[in-house]
Amino acid sequence: MSQHQLDSELIRNLASLLDETKLTEIEYQRDNVRIRVARNLPPQSVALPPVPVAAPVAIAVAPVAAPAPADHPGMVPSPMVGMVYLAAEPGARPFIAVGDTVQKGQTLLIIEAMKVMNPLPSPRTGVVKEIVVTDGKPIEYGEPLVIIE
């Protein structure tokens, strides 16, 4: 199979994943090949019915915990776009839990991309401080997954 055919098939798979996950952009990089597939959505003008204005109401705002900072030194980012799974199969014990000590190379989770299950190895030895993602949810390239200190 030629490189052109391989790239065409990969692009079709990325476009299909784009539709399945309702994302607007996917970027894939392996070795010196980098492919970006994006969807340009036309602006939608929606006529909204008039909304009656109610009297102002005082609302108490509870402090919200800030998400894990993307620049945290122990943050493990997603190397690809896909669906994240915290266990090998539904109902199985998760690969890691908060407070676990992990070794470099140990599987942290699985990312499904283009129907392929990709185990994500720990980049370092340390303690799992936070699992930022939710099992079975879509993730973006570079999105924080886990914090290991």
FIDRENLUM-146838 format. One record per residue: residue number from 1; z, y, x of N, C-alpha, C, O in turn. Coordinates in pm, 1 decimal. Layout:
NUM:Z:Y:X:Z:Y:X:Z:Y:X:Z:Y:X .
...
REM end
This chain:
1:0.0:-117.6:84.4:0.0:0.0:0.0:0.0:124.4:89.3:76.9:132.0:185.1 .
2:-84.8:220.4:58.6:-92.9:340.0:141.7:21.9:434.7:111.5:88.9:422.8:8.9 .
3:43.5:528.7:202.4:151.1:626.0:185.9:127.2:709.9:59.8:222.0:744.7:-10.6 .
4:-0.2:742.2:31.5:-32.3:822.7:-86.3:9.6:750.4:-214.4:66.1:812.3:-304.5 .
5:-17.9:618.3:-223.5:19.7:541.5:-341.2:171.6:532.5:-353.3:225.7:541.2:-463.5 .
6:239.1:515.3:-242.5:384.1:507.5:-243.1:443.5:638.5:-293.9:534.9:637.5:-376.3 .
7:392.5:749.5:-245.8:443.8:878.9:-289.2:415.5:902.5:-437.1:499.8:958.2:-507.5 .
8:298.1:861.2:-485.6:265.1:877.4:-627.2:361.9:797.7:-713.6:409.1:846.6:-816.2 .
9:391.1:676.1:-672.4:484.0:592.6:-748.4:624.6:653.0:-745.3:693.1:656.2:-847.5 .
10:667.1:700.1:-629.5:798.4:762.2:-617.6:808.2:886.0:-705.5:909.8:907.4:-771.6 .
11:704.8:966.3:-706.7:704.9:1088.1:-788.9:711.7:1051.1:-937.1:784.5:1114.4:-1013.5 .
12:636.2:949.1:-978.0:642.8:903.9:-1117.8:785.2:856.5:-1152.8:835.9:886.2:-1261.0 .
13:848.4:783.1:-1061.1:985.4:736.2:-1084.8:1083.3:852.9:-1092.9:1173.7:852.8:-1176.4 .
14:1065.3:952.0:-1006.4:1152.8:1069.8:-1010.2:1132.7:1146.9:-1140.7:1229.4:1193.2:-1201.2 .
15:1007.6:1160.7:-1184.1:979.1:1230.5:-1310.3:1041.3:1155.4:-1427.2:1093.2:1217.1:-1520.3 .
16:1036.4:1022.7:-1423.0:1097.1:941.7:-1528.4:1248.7:960.4:-1529.3:1309.4:972.7:-1635.7 .
17:1309.3:962.5:-1411.4:1453.5:985.2:-1400.4:1489.5:1124.7:-1451.4:1594.1:1143.1:-1513.6 .
18:1404.6:1221.2:-1425.5:1423.9:1358.1:-1473.9:1432.9:1357.5:-1626.2:1520.9:1421.5:-1683.7 .
19:1341.4:1284.8:-1691.8:1342.1:1276.3:-1837.9:1464.6:1201.7:-1889.0:1528.6:1245.4:-1984.6 .
20:1497.9:1088.7:-1825.4:1611.3:1006.9:-1870.1:1743.0:1083.0:-1864.4:1826.0:1071.4:-1954.6 .
21:1762.0:1160.3:-1759.0:1890.3:1229.0:-1739.1:1892.4:1370.5:-1795.1:1995.3:1437.9:-1789.6 .
22:1779.3:1416.2:-1849.0:1767.4:1550.8:-1906.8:1792.9:1660.4:-1803.0:1834.0:1771.0:-1838.0 .
23:1768.4:1629.3:-1675.0:1783.7:1727.4:-1569.6:1658.3:1813.2:-1562.7:1554.5:1775.7:-1617.1 .
24:1666.8:1927.7:-1496.5:1549.3:2013.6:-1480.2:1490.0:2003.0:-1341.2:1379.9:2052.2:-1316.6 .
25:1563.6:1937.7:-1248.1:1515.0:1930.2:-1110.9:1576.4:1810.0:-1040.4:1694.2:1779.2:-1058.5 .
26:1494.2:1742.1:-959.1:1541.3:1631.2:-876.1:1482.6:1649.7:-736.8:1364.6:1681.2:-721.6 .
27:1566.0:1629.9:-635.6:1518.6:1635.8:-497.4:1554.5:1504.6:-429.8:1666.2:1454.7:-443.7 .
28:1458.0:1448.9:-355.8:1476.0:1320.7:-288.4:1435.2:1338.8:-142.5:1330.9:1397.3:-113.1 .
29:1517.7:1288.3:-52.1:1485.4:1298.6:89.9:1521.7:1168.8:159.5:1631.7:1116.4:142.1 .
30:1428.7:1117.3:238.2:1453.4:999.2:320.4:1371.2:1017.7:446.8:1250.4:1040.7:441.0 .
31:1437.9:1007.5:560.9:1375.9:1029.1:691.2:1307.5:1166.4:691.3:1373.6:1267.6:668.1 .
32:1177.7:1171.3:716.8:1110.5:1301.3:722.3:1031.1:1329.3:594.5:947.4:1419.6:593.1 .
33:1055.8:1253.5:487.2:987.3:1274.2:360.3:1083.7:1341.4:263.3:1194.8:1293.0:241.5 .
34:1040.4:1453.3:205.2:1122.2:1525.7:109.4:1035.6:1556.7:-11.4:928.9:1616.7:1.0 .
35:1083.1:1514.8:-129.6:1007.7:1534.8:-252.7:1098.6:1603.5:-352.9:1213.5:1563.6:-371.9 .
36:1045.8:1707.7:-417.1:1119.8:1780.7:-519.8:1035.2:1780.3:-646.7:918.9:1820.5:-645.4 .
37:1095.6:1734.2:-756.2:1028.0:1733.8:-885.5:1109.0:1824.0:-977.4:1229.4:1804.7:-994.5 .
38:1042.2:1922.4:-1036.3:1111.9:2018.4:-1122.5:1034.6:2035.0:-1252.4:912.7:2018.9:-1257.3 .
39:1107.2:2066.8:-1354.5:1048.0:2089.3:-1485.8:1063.5:2237.9:-1517.7:1173.3:2292.8:-1508.5 .
40:954.8:2301.6:-1554.7:959.2:2441.2:-1598.8:966.2:2441.5:-1749.9:869.8:2406.3:-1817.9 .
41:1080.3:2481.3:-1801.5:1096.8:2485.5:-1945.3:1056.4:2623.2:-1995.2:1101.0:2724.2:-1940.8 .
42:971.8:2628.8:-2099.0:931.8:2758.9:-2151.0:1051.8:2826.9:-2216.2:1137.0:2760.4:-2275.2 .
43:1058.2:2960.3:-2205.3:1170.5:3030.1:-2269.5:1161.2:3010.3:-2421.0:1052.7:3014.9:-2478.8 .
44:1273.0:2989.0:-2482.0:1275.3:2966.7:-2625.5:1335.4:3088.0:-2693.7:1445.3:3132.6:-2660.7 .
45:1261.2:3139.8:-2788.7:1316.2:3250.7:-2866.0:1361.6:3193.5:-2998.7:1283.7:3132.7:-3072.1 .
46:1485.8:3213.4:-3027.7:1544.0:3159.2:-3149.3:1597.6:3274.9:-3230.7:1677.2:3355.6:-3182.7 .
47:1552.2:3281.4:-3355.2:1603.4:3385.0:-3444.6:1732.7:3333.5:-3506.1:1732.6:3234.0:-3578.5 .
48:1841.4:3400.8:-3477.3:1970.9:3360.9:-3530.0:2004.0:3443.0:-3653.0:1975.7:3562.8:-3657.0 .
49:2063.1:3380.9:-3752.7:2101.9:3457.4:-3870.8:2215.4:3552.2:-3834.9:2290.9:3526.1:-3741.3 .
50:2227.7:3660.9:-3907.9:2336.8:3754.0:-3878.5:2472.0:3684.0:-3894.8:2491.2:3603.4:-3985.9 .
51:2562.9:3715.7:-3806.9:2695.1:3655.6:-3808.8:2795.4:3761.3:-3852.1:2802.0:3869.4:-3793.7 .
52:2873.4:3729.5:-3954.8:2974.2:3828.2:-3995.5:3078.7:3846.6:-3885.8:3118.7:3751.0:-3819.4 .
53:3121.0:3968.5:-3868.7:3218.1:4000.7:-3764.9:3357.3:3993.1:-3823.7:3387.5:4059.3:-3923.0 .
54:3441.9:3912.3:-3762.3:3580.0:3898.1:-3808.1:3669.0:3995.2:-3733.2:3630.8:4050.3:-3630.0 .
55:3786.1:4015.0:-3785.9:3883.1:4101.8:-3719.5:3926.2:4036.9:-3588.7:3933.1:3914.3:-3580.2 .
56:3955.3:4117.6:-3486.2:3996.6:4060.4:-3357.7:4122.4:3975.1:-3372.8:4214.0:4009.0:-3447.8 .
57:4124.6:3865.2:-3300.7:4238.1:3773.4:-3304.2:4288.2:3756.5:-3161.4:4208.2:3740.6:-3069.2 .
58:4419.4:3759.6:-3142.5:4476.6:3738.2:-3009.2:4469.3:3589.2:-2977.3:4510.5:3505.4:-3057.5 .
59:4416.9:3557.6:-2860.8:4404.3:3418.6:-2818.6:4482.2:3400.6:-2689.9:4465.2:3476.5:-2594.5 .
60:4568.6:3298.6:-2688.0:4642.2:3266.6:-2566.0:4552.6:3180.5:-2478.2:4497.0:3080.6:-2524.0 .
61:4539.1:3219.0:-2353.6:4455.1:3144.2:-2261.3:4543.9:3071.2:-2162.9:4621.6:3131.9:-2089.1 .
62:4530.9:2939.3:-2163.3:4607.7:2858.2:-2069.6:4532.6:2852.9:-1937.4:4409.7:2847.1:-1936.7 .
63:4603.6:2854.8:-1826.6:4534.8:2846.0:-1697.5:4462.2:2711.9:-1686.0:4514.4:2607.4:-1724.6 .
64:4343.0:2717.9:-1632.9:4261.1:2598.6:-1615.5:4261.4:2562.2:-1467.7:4243.9:2648.1:-1381.3 .
65:4281.5:2434.0:-1439.8:4279.3:2389.2:-1300.7:4139.5:2409.9:-1244.8:4040.2:2371.6:-1306.7 .
66:4132.8:2469.7:-1129.2:4003.4:2495.3:-1066.6:3941.4:2363.8:-1020.9:4011.8:2273.9:-975.0 .
67:3808.2:2353.0:-1033.6:3744.9:2230.9:-985.1:3757.9:2220.6:-833.4:3783.6:2319.7:-765.0 .
68:3739.9:2101.2:-783.1:3750.6:2080.3:-638.7:3651.5:2170.8:-567.9:3533.1:2171.1:-601.8 .
69:3697.6:2247.4:-470.3:3606.2:2338.6:-402.4:3499.9:2263.3:-324.4:3528.5:2165.9:-254.8 .
70:3377.4:2310.1:-337.4:3265.3:2245.3:-269.3:3277.2:2257.3:-117.5:3216.9:2179.3:-43.9 .
71:3355.0:2354.9:-71.0:3367.9:2372.4:73.5:3493.5:2306.1:129.7:3530.1:2330.6:244.7 .
72:3559.8:2222.3:49.8:3678.3:2150.6:97.5:3636.3:2061.6:214.7:3535.7:1991.4:204.5 .
73:3709.9:2062.6:324.5:3668.8:1984.6:442.4:3664.6:1833.9:418.9:3597.1:1762.7:493.3 .
74:3734.0:1784.0:318.8:3734.5:1640.9:292.2:3639.9:1599.3:180.4:3637.8:1482.9:140.5 .
75:3561.0:1695.2:129.3:3471.8:1667.5:18.0:3358.0:1575.9:60.7:3295.2:1597.9:164.3 .
76:3331.6:1472.6:-20.0:3218.5:1382.0:2.6:3113.3:1419.2:-101.2:3135.6:1398.7:-220.5 .
77:2997.4:1474.0:-58.2:2893.8:1515.6:-153.7:2801.3:1400.2:-191.6:2791.2:1300.3:-120.3 .
78:2734.8:1416.3:-304.4:2637.2:1316.1:-347.0:2511.2:1329.1:-261.8:2458.4:1439.2:-246.2 .
79:2462.4:1218.0:-206.7:2341.6:1222.4:-125.9:2214.0:1217.9:-210.5:2103.5:1227.1:-157.0 .
80:2229.6:1203.5:-343.5:2112.0:1190.9:-429.5:2149.1:1222.8:-573.5:2266.4:1238.2:-607.3 .
81:2047.2:1232.5:-657.0:2064.4:1251.2:-800.7:2069.2:1113.0:-864.9:1996.2:1022.9:-823.7 .
82:2153.1:1096.1:-963.4:2158.1:967.5:-1032.3:2277.7:958.3:-1124.3:2335.0:1059.4:-1164.8 .
83:2314.5:835.1:-1156.9:2431.8:807.4:-1239.5:2538.3:747.8:-1149.4:2508.2:663.3:-1065.2 .
84:2662.8:791.1:-1166.2:2770.7:743.8:-1080.0:2852.6:637.7:-1152.6:2883.8:650.1:-1271.0 .
85:2886.3:533.2:-1078.0:2970.6:426.0:-1130.5:3085.1:404.5:-1032.7:3063.1:390.8:-912.4 .
86:3208.2:401.7:-1085.2:3327.0:388.6:-1002.0:3366.5:243.1:-976.9:3455.2:216.1:-895.9 .
87:3300.8:148.7:-1046.2:3329.3:5.8:-1029.2:3198.0:-70.7:-1019.4:3092.2:-18.6:-1055.0 .
88:3205.1:-193.5:-971.4:3085.2:-274.9:-952.7:3020.1:-313.2:-1085.6:2898.7:-332.2:-1092.1 .
89:3100.0:-324.6:-1190.9:3047.5:-357.5:-1323.3:3147.5:-309.1:-1427.0:3264.1:-286.8:-1394.1 .
90:3104.1:-292.2:-1552.6:3195.8:-246.7:-1657.3:3317.1:-338.9:-1668.0:3303.5:-461.2:-1669.6 .
91:3433.9:-279.5:-1675.1:3557.8:-355.7:-1687.2:3617.1:-401.6:-1555.7:3731.0:-448.2:-1552.3 .
92:3541.2:-389.3:-1446.3:3591.9:-431.1:-1314.5:3684.9:-323.0:-1258.5:3682.2:-207.8:-1301.9 .
93:3766.2:-362.8:-1162.0:3856.7:-269.5:-1093.1:3772.7:-166.9:-1017.5:3676.4:-204.6:-950.8 .
94:3807.0:-36.6:-1026.4:3733.5:66.1:-950.9:3741.0:39.5:-800.5:3836.1:-21.3:-751.3 .
95:3639.1:86.1:-729.2:3636.4:70.0:-583.7:3754.9:141.3:-518.7:3814.4:89.7:-424.1 .
96:3789.0:260.2:-569.7:3898.2:339.5:-511.9:3981.3:402.4:-623.4:3937.7:411.3:-738.2 .
97:4101.5:445.8:-586.9:4189.2:520.3:-677.5:4255.9:630.9:-595.9:4266.7:621.0:-473.7 .
98:4299.9:735.1:-663.7:4370.5:844.0:-595.8:4492.7:785.8:-527.2:4569.3:710.9:-587.8 .
99:4510.4:820.7:-401.1:4622.1:770.7:-321.8:4585.5:653.1:-232.3:4660.9:619.0:-141.2 .
100:4470.3:590.7:-257.2:4426.2:478.5:-172.7:4389.9:527.9:-32.8:4339.1:638.8:-16.6 .
101:4416.0:445.8:66.8:4366.8:470.6:201.7:4235.3:396.3:214.9:4227.9:276.1:189.6 .
102:4130.8:469.2:255.1:3998.6:408.1:270.9:3958.5:410.3:417.7:3999.6:497.9:493.8 .
103:3878.5:313.4:455.3:3827.0:303.7:591.4:3684.1:358.2:595.1:3612.9:353.7:494.8 .
104:3643.5:408.5:708.7:3506.2:454.5:726.3:3413.2:337.1:695.6:3432.6:227.0:747.1 .
105:3311.6:361.3:610.9:3216.3:257.9:574.3:3252.2:181.7:447.3:3168.2:110.0:392.8 .
106:3375.4:195.9:399.4:3418.2:128.6:276.3:3344.9:190.1:156.9:3324.8:311.5:152.9 .
107:3305.1:108.3:60.2:3234.8:158.5:-57.9:3329.5:241.0:-144.2:3437.5:195.1:-181.3 .
108:3287.2:363.9:-175.8:3365.7:453.4:-260.9:3324.1:440.8:-407.3:3408.1:441.3:-497.3 .
109:3193.3:429.5:-429.6:3137.1:423.0:-563.7:2991.1:380.6:-552.6:2941.6:356.4:-442.5 .
110:2922.6:371.5:-664.9:2780.9:335.7:-666.5:2704.9:447.5:-736.6:2750.4:501.8:-837.2 .
111:2588.3:481.0:-681.6:2500.3:577.3:-746.5:2372.1:503.3:-784.8:2303.1:447.7:-699.3 .
112:2341.6:503.7:-914.3:2217.5:442.4:-961.2:2109.6:548.9:-963.1:2122.2:651.1:-1030.6 .
113:2002.7:523.7:-887.7:1889.4:615.3:-884.1:1762.2:532.5:-892.4:1743.0:440.0:-813.4 .
114:1677.1:564.0:-985.5:1550.5:493.2:-1004.9:1572.2:342.7:-1018.1:1500.2:263.3:-957.5 .
115:1672.3:304.0:-1098.0:1704.1:164.1:-1127.3:1755.2:86.6:-1005.6:1759.4:-36.4:-1008.1 .
116:1794.0:157.5:-899.6:1848.4:93.6:-779.7:1994.9:134.4:-766.5:2028.6:252.4:-775.7 .
117:2081.7:35.1:-744.9:2224.3:61.2:-725.3:2248.8:86.4:-576.8:2226.2:-1.7:-493.9 .
118:2295.4:207.6:-543.4:2316.8:248.3:-405.3:2466.3:265.0:-379.0:2526.2:360.1:-429.4 .
119:2528.9:175.2:-301.3:2670.1:193.2:-268.8:2687.1:314.7:-176.8:2607.9:335.0:-84.8 .
120:2789.8:394.0:-202.0:2817.5:511.0:-118.7:2933.1:477.5:-25.7:3046.0:461.1:-72.0 .
121:2907.2:466.8:106.9:3014.0:435.8:201.1:3096.4:560.4:235.2:3045.0:672.3:235.7 .
122:3222.4:539.1:263.0:3309.0:649.4:303.4:3264.7:700.9:440.3:3244.0:621.9:532.4 .
123:3250.2:833.1:454.3:3208.1:887.5:582.6:3320.9:891.5:685.9:3296.9:915.6:804.2 .
124:3444.5:867.5:639.9:3559.7:874.8:731.6:3676.2:793.1:675.9:3678.3:756.2:558.4 .
125:3771.7:766.5:762.4:3895.9:701.6:722.7:3990.5:809.4:672.7:3996.7:917.7:730.9 .
126:4064.2:781.8:565.9:4158.1:879.7:513.2:4215.2:835.0:380.3:4198.1:720.5:338.6 .
127:4284.1:928.1:314.1:4347.1:901.5:185.5:4267.9:973.1:76.6:4232.4:1089.9:91.9 .
128:4240.3:903.1:-33.2:4168.0:960.9:-146.3:4262.9:1058.3:-217.0:4363.5:1017.5:-274.9 .
129:4229.1:1186.9:-211.2:4312.4:1289.5:-274.9:4266.7:1318.9:-416.4:4347.9:1351.8:-502.9 .
130:4135.2:1307.0:-440.5:4083.0:1337.7:-573.8:3949.3:1267.2:-592.9:3867.7:1259.5:-501.1 .
131:3928.6:1216.2:-713.3:3798.6:1163.9:-754.4:3745.5:1266.5:-853.1:3797.3:1280.0:-964.0 .
132:3642.5:1338.2:-812.4:3595.3:1454.0:-887.3:3503.4:1414.7:-1002.6:3497.6:1485.8:-1102.9 .
133:3431.8:1303.6:-990.4:3332.1:1264.3:-1090.2:3389.3:1169.3:-1194.6:3497.4:1113.2:-1176.8 .
134:3315.3:1152.3:-1303.3:3353.8:1062.2:-1411.4:3257.9:944.4:-1414.7:3136.8:961.1:-1400.1 .
135:3312.0:827.4:-1433.8:3232.5:705.1:-1437.4:3123.9:712.5:-1544.8:3149.8:751.6:-1658.6 .
136:3000.7:673.9:-1506.0:2890.0:667.2:-1600.9:2822.8:799.6:-1631.8:2741.5:807.4:-1723.9 .
137:2855.0:903.1:-1556.8:2797.1:1036.0:-1582.9:2689.1:1068.3:-1479.9:2694.0:1018.1:-1367.6 .
138:2591.1:1152.2:-1517.1:2487.9:1192.7:-1420.9:2545.6:1288.2:-1316.8:2636.3:1366.4:-1345.3 .
139:2490.9:1280.0:-1195.7:2533.1:1368.7:-1087.4:2410.3:1429.7:-1022.1:2300.2:1375.3:-1030.4 .
140:2430.8:1542.4:-957.7:2325.1:1615.2:-888.5:2338.6:1594.8:-738.0:2444.6:1555.8:-689.0 .
141:2231.8:1621.0:-666.2:2233.2:1618.0:-519.6:2334.1:1721.5:-470.0:2332.0:1836.1:-515.0 .
142:2421.6:1682.8:-378.5:2518.4:1774.2:-318.6:2643.7:1795.8:-401.0:2735.7:1863.6:-355.4 .
143:2650.0:1740.3:-521.2:2766.6:1757.7:-607.6:2887.9:1688.4:-546.0:2875.6:1577.0:-495.0 .
144:3006.2:1753.2:-549.9:3127.0:1688.4:-496.9:3159.1:1561.6:-575.4:3155.9:1561.8:-698.4 .
145:3190.2:1452.3:-503.4:3222.1:1324.5:-565.2:3368.3:1288.3:-547.7:3438.2:1257.7:-644.4 .
146:3413.9:1292.1:-422.5:3547.8:1247.6:-386.0:3600.7:1338.7:-276.0:3523.3:1391.7:-196.2 .
147:3732.0:1357.1:-271.6:3793.8:1430.9:-161.8:3881.0:1331.9:-84.9:3971.3:1269.8:-141.1 .
148:3852.5:1318.6:43.9:3927.0:1229.3:132.0:3988.4:1312.4:243.2:3918.1:1385.2:313.2 .
149:4118.2:1301.6:259.3:4186.5:1377.8:365.6:4246.1:1281.8:465.1:4308.0:1324.5:562.6 .
REM end
